[in-house]
């Protein structure tokens, strides 16, 4: 609770001071920044939970940036009170050289020199109330009393054998005790006292803006870590940019205006009716609909058959969309929100669960993997649990026969990502879903801009009427070339929405030759009648420009295939590529045109290398399609803004090749 109160005071006090400056019309506000020369005074041999074979550490030094906001209130022309709130980096390097006798190669005594180093990262929040006094014109002295709130304390420690150079430690290296981590039991608050001077340089003729170089010394009380002698002080060199708040001119209030009494007019009842009559089409496609006619651009996305896990965890992460058994019964892929590949991918267990239901004879291999690092090193039991978790979801939610699944556990995947950084390790913590028939992994249609011959259509009518006079009755007529086919009517205002299924009254869907039209008729209390034609809308999940009876055409404008998802630093086509490549080959005809074959990479690594890597991926796809490589382009990591590269799946979707076609097979 004390920490919360302190943080609140740190944020509210500058606001209070700034508001006082505006009311009293005396003071200044601004920002500051600079560099601190940090000095550690220490007396310890080792830190808690970190091994060390050295002598006593006595000191350390380093540089750290500091910046933030400041506000000052003028008590008089020579004295100010104020506050600084900002960020201070108190990092430094603690080192100690140790000389001792060590045995040589022939066990003869040798003079050894050992260097013990602790690299400390010590970020903090600064809260420092100040008192500033004018010494001479433009030269000010100030004193501050406040505290640093330590955000964390991360260290990297190592011991290096400097001499002699022809021997090593017991590990065969000249470096040992090389560890890193976060310190526990740090003192969150370090009280401080600062002394310093500043010089105000006016930046304009009105003395509204000042640039003020500053020099100060800060001493902090208390130890960084409890029960360890370790204090921090800093020599700070910086600059302040301040804006002076001056008196506002007195503005004379205008004379009040005496209102003129309006002339009372008795209204005469007049009729005014306006309406917005819209008709919304709710088209539902089954998940196995065969789309045979379309008139919009299409986009297909590759299926990534991996489920990624958090470190040392076998629970499916919350970012995946997990549903109940009842929800699985009505699950439809065309009802998903495919904003981009990741929003569709997070339904991967449901998309594959539904596909596995439709192909009951296909066996599935589930390969559990781990990062083979730290707690996961050699932990095949964890890999086994991860694969079993995925199998249990398919069995319990999608009611798949457990005998269809074969589970295996390994450490790193067969084709692993890099293991020397967290990005690669996160990609290796996964379960690979491998069907024995790769056709199940056909690309997912990501746009609902098509029409089908086997759709079920429902219409929602949305009449919105605005009338100056009360309405007495309303009527909605639905008609085609043969006349009125359906009528809805009522007294007073029409309902906000009205649903209707054309199949129930017509027995069939309307056709292009015999379409439906909608008309709203209303009457008000003085007998005025008006009619309004229904404006056709479409479901946002479906086409955005489709008329009620769509004029089907056989050629799509553009088709995009996000075909291949490559592993880390790999240009070789994966096994699933054959399914997606065959789909593109079927589309390529004499009347089709390949617009581009674009290769991409993730955000990791040098951009020049990524461009070359992505180009090689595009060439591999062009060769597999047996087309000219002139359209192959290496984009590097340009496409990464579409996908969150902090997630392993985002990096995999970034390592892709997109094939764009113009025109389709007749």
Beta strands, then each sheet from edge to edge (+ up, - down):
strand 1: 27-44
strand 2: 57-76
strand 3: 79-89
strand 4: 92-103
strand 5: 109-121
strand 6: 123-136
strand 7: 139-150
strand 8: 154-163
strand 9: 175-182
strand 10: 189-202
strand 11: 209-220
strand 12: 229-245
strand 13: 273-284
strand 14: 293-294
strand 15: 298-301
strand 16: 306-308
strand 17: 364-368
strand 18: 405-409
strand 19: 430-435
strand 20: 444-445
strand 21: 450-451
strand 22: 456-467
strand 23: 471-480
strand 24: 483-491
strand 25: 498-500
strand 26: 517-524
strand 27: 529-533
strand 28: 535-538
strand 29: 558-565
strand 30: 593-599
strand 31: 632-634
strand 32: 656-662
sheet 1: 9+ 8- 5+ 4- 2+ 1- 12+ 11- 10+ 7- 6+ 3-
sheet 2: 25+ 22- 13+ 28+
sheet 3: 14+ 21-
sheet 4: 20+ 15- 29- 32+ 30- 31-
sheet 5: 16+ 19- 17+ 18+
sheet 6: 24+ 23- 26+ 27-
end
